[in-house]
Amino acid sequence: MDFKQRLVISYIWELPFGKGKQGWRDALIGGWQLSGVTSFQSGIPLVITVPNAAPFPGLSSRAVRLRSGALSEGQTRDHWFDTDAFRLPDAFTLGNDSRTQPDLRGPGLRNFNVSLSRRISFTEKIRLQFRVEAQNLFNRAQLDNPVGSKNSADFGRIISGGNPRLIQLGLRLTF
C-alpha cells in the first residue's frame, strides 16, 4: 500500500501506584498495566474505474481526466472529490487517466487500541489476570475509500466504514 505517512506506536506501562507498597494498598490497587497500539496514517491513492471501451484484448479503459479532482476545501462523505473532473472515455479509446490518483487520497486513520490489565497472585503458581480491552477506544469513524466507479450513482461518495468501538473483558486463571 502507498501510505504517504504512517506512524504506529506500541506501548506497555506498569502503572506506578500500589507497586512496592506493603499490605492492603498493594493488594487493592497494585499490579495494573496499561498497554496499546496507536496508529496514524494518511489515506491511500484513489482508483477511478470505468467500463471497458477498448477493443484490445488485455487492455482496459481508464477515465478521461479533465482536471485535478482535488477539492480546495469542503471535503465531505457525500462529496469527497470533484466528480466532474472525470468522464467516461469515448468508444474504442483507452482514456488518459493514470491507474491511481496521486492527488486524491482516501480518508486517513487515527486509531487507539488499548488494554488495561491487572495481575493478582494468590500463591507462587496460582495467578489471576483481569483484562479490559478496547479497540477503536475513542470510537472515531474509520471511513472506507469513496466509490471510484464512474458508472455508480455513488461515485465520489463514502458509503461505508468499519470497526466501531469494541470493548471486551477477559479473566484468566493460571495454575
Protein Blocks (a to p, Z undefined) as FASTA:
>chain_A
ZZfbacddddddddfehphpahjllmmmgoiacddddddddddddddddddfbfbehiac
ddddfbdfbdfbhpafklmbcfklpccddehiabjadfbdfkbccddddddddddddddd
fblmlccddddddehklopacdddddfbfkbmkgoiafbdehiadddddddddZZ
